[in-house]
Amino acid sequence: MINARKIAANRRNAQKSTGPRSIAGKSRSSCNSLRHGLSAARSAPSRQYQQQVEQLTRKIAGEGADPLTFEQARTAAEVQLRLLHIRRIRMAFIDRMATVGSFFAPDGAKLSARDAWNLTNAYLVSGFSPRPPDDEANVPKEEEAERTAEAIRRALPELAKLDRFEKRALARRDQALGLIRERLRADTED
């Protein structure tokens, strides 16, 4: 049974623990649950990303496409690039498991979300694993196929979470391409 004294003590303690107060602390805590960044709010796209979208949009829409077809092609291009990003993240997760043996640091402490994000981005940019392999990890080292299979098995919970994003992106891409196909079919019938 909670009495008035316990309620008052809880309120006093709550006044002391208000979360991070410094800018660095707030910034750090804002990434506490960040794993892959796919559900995070998107920042302004880079120039390189915009160029890739434009090139892919032109390839999908073709020359002389009307504005509606061009807009659907842009949607399909953006989603296709997102799918490629999801697949890169999936491969980085598998590579992390194959190299280190877990999402945990070799000393047993869990990687912070920011560290996991930085490691994944470092891998995606360089193609090399950012940490040396953990010799104590019990991932099989005899055959590459066994090692990869074990890495995938260990990464499966994280890979399953990525499926949600991939299925949503595939549905958006298929919808946009279906609308383009309908417009092209209607144009050829006229």
C-alpha positions in Angstrom: 0.0 0.0 0.0 1.4 3.4 -0.9 1.1 5.9 1.8 1.4 9.7 1.8 5.0 9.6 3.0 6.1 7.4 0.0 4.3 9.6 -2.4 6.0 12.7 -1.0 9.4 11.0 -1.2 8.8 10.0 -4.8 7.9 13.6 -5.7 11.1 14.9 -4.1 13.2 12.3 -6.0 11.4 13.2 -9.2 12.5 16.8 -8.8 16.1 15.7 -8.7 16.0 13.5 -11.8 14.8 15.6 -14.6 17.0 14.0 -17.3 20.0 15.5 -19.1 20.4 19.3 -18.8 23.5 20.0 -20.9 23.4 20.3 -24.7 25.8 17.4 -25.0 23.7 15.2 -22.6 20.5 16.0 -24.5 22.2 15.2 -27.8 23.5 11.9 -26.4 20.2 10.8 -24.9 18.3 11.7 -28.1 20.1 8.7 -29.7 19.4 6.2 -26.9 17.2 4.0 -29.0 18.8 4.6 -32.4 19.8 1.4 -34.0 19.7 2.0 -37.8 18.1 5.4 -38.3 15.4 4.2 -40.7 12.5 5.5 -38.6 14.3 8.8 -37.7 13.1 12.1 -39.1 15.0 12.7 -42.3 17.3 15.7 -42.5 17.8 17.7 -45.7 19.0 15.3 -48.5 22.6 15.7 -49.6 23.5 17.0 -53.1 24.8 13.5 -54.1 21.5 11.9 -53.0 19.5 14.4 -55.0 21.6 13.8 -58.1 21.1 10.0 -57.7 17.3 10.5 -57.3 17.2 12.7 -60.4 19.2 10.3 -62.6 17.1 7.3 -61.5 13.9 9.4 -62.0 14.9 10.2 -65.6 15.6 6.5 -66.3 12.3 5.4 -64.9 10.1 8.1 -66.4 11.9 8.3 -69.8 12.1 11.3 -72.0 9.1 13.5 -72.4 7.2 12.2 -69.5 4.2 14.2 -68.2 4.5 15.8 -64.7 2.3 13.1 -63.0 4.4 10.3 -64.4 7.6 12.1 -63.5 6.3 12.6 -59.9 5.5 8.9 -59.6 9.0 8.1 -61.0 10.6 10.3 -58.4 8.7 8.5 -55.7 9.8 5.1 -57.1 13.5 6.4 -57.4 13.5 7.7 -53.8 12.1 4.4 -52.5 14.6 2.4 -54.6 17.5 4.3 -53.0 16.0 3.7 -49.6 15.8 -0.1 -50.4 19.4 -0.1 -51.3 20.2 1.7 -48.0 18.2 -0.9 -46.0 20.1 -3.7 -47.8 23.4 -2.1 -47.0 22.4 -1.9 -43.3 21.4 -5.5 -43.4 24.8 -6.5 -44.8 26.6 -4.3 -42.2 24.7 -6.0 -39.4 25.7 -9.5 -40.7 29.3 -8.3 -41.2 29.4 -7.0 -37.6 28.2 -10.3 -36.3 30.7 -12.2 -38.5 33.6 -10.0 -37.5 33.0 -9.3 -33.8 30.4 -12.0 -32.9 27.8 -9.7 -31.4 26.4 -6.2 -31.2 28.3 -5.9 -27.9 31.8 -4.5 -27.4 34.5 -7.2 -27.0 34.8 -6.3 -23.2 31.1 -7.3 -22.7 29.7 -3.9 -22.4 26.8 -3.1 -24.8 27.6 -0.6 -27.6 25.9 2.7 -27.3 23.4 3.5 -30.0 25.7 6.2 -31.4 28.7 3.8 -31.5 26.6 1.2 -33.3 25.4 3.9 -35.8 29.0 5.1 -36.3 30.4 1.6 -36.8 27.7 0.8 -39.3 28.3 4.1 -41.2 32.1 3.6 -41.1 31.6 0.1 -42.6 29.2 1.4 -45.3 31.7 4.2 -46.3 34.9 2.3 -46.1 33.8 -1.3 -46.7 36.1 -2.4 -43.9 35.2 -3.5 -40.4 36.0 -0.6 -38.0 37.1 -3.0 -35.2 39.5 -5.9 -35.3 37.8 -9.3 -35.0 37.1 -10.4 -31.4 39.2 -13.6 -30.8 37.0 -14.6 -27.8 33.8 -14.6 -29.9 32.7 -18.1 -30.4 31.6 -17.7 -34.0 32.9 -20.7 -36.0 36.1 -19.9 -37.8 36.6 -23.2 -39.7 34.5 -22.5 -42.8 33.3 -19.2 -44.2 29.8 -20.6 -44.9 29.4 -21.8 -41.3 30.7 -18.5 -40.0 28.2 -16.5 -42.2 25.3 -18.8 -41.2 26.1 -18.3 -37.6 26.4 -14.5 -38.1 23.0 -14.4 -39.8 21.5 -16.5 -37.0 22.8 -14.1 -34.4 21.7 -11.0 -36.4 18.3 -12.4 -37.1 16.4 -10.4 -34.5 17.8 -7.1 -35.9 17.3 -8.3 -39.5 13.6 -9.1 -38.7 13.2 -5.5 -37.6 14.5 -4.3 -40.9 11.9 -6.3 -42.8 9.2 -3.9 -41.7 11.0 -1.0 -43.4 11.8 -3.0 -46.5 8.2 -4.3 -46.9 6.8 -0.8 -46.6 9.3 0.6 -49.1 8.6 -2.3 -51.6 4.9 -1.5 -51.4 5.4 2.2 -52.0 7.7 1.4 -55.0 5.3 -1.1 -56.5 2.4 1.3 -56.1 4.3 4.1 -57.8 5.4 1.9 -60.7 1.9 0.5 -61.0 0.6 4.1 -61.4 3.2 4.8 -64.1 2.3 1.5 -65.9 -1.4 2.5 -65.9 -0.6 6.0 -67.3 1.5 4.4 -70.0 -1.2 1.9 -70.9 -3.8 4.7 -71.0 -1.5 6.8 -73.3 -1.0 3.9 -75.7 -4.7 3.2 -75.9 -5.5 6.8 -76.9 
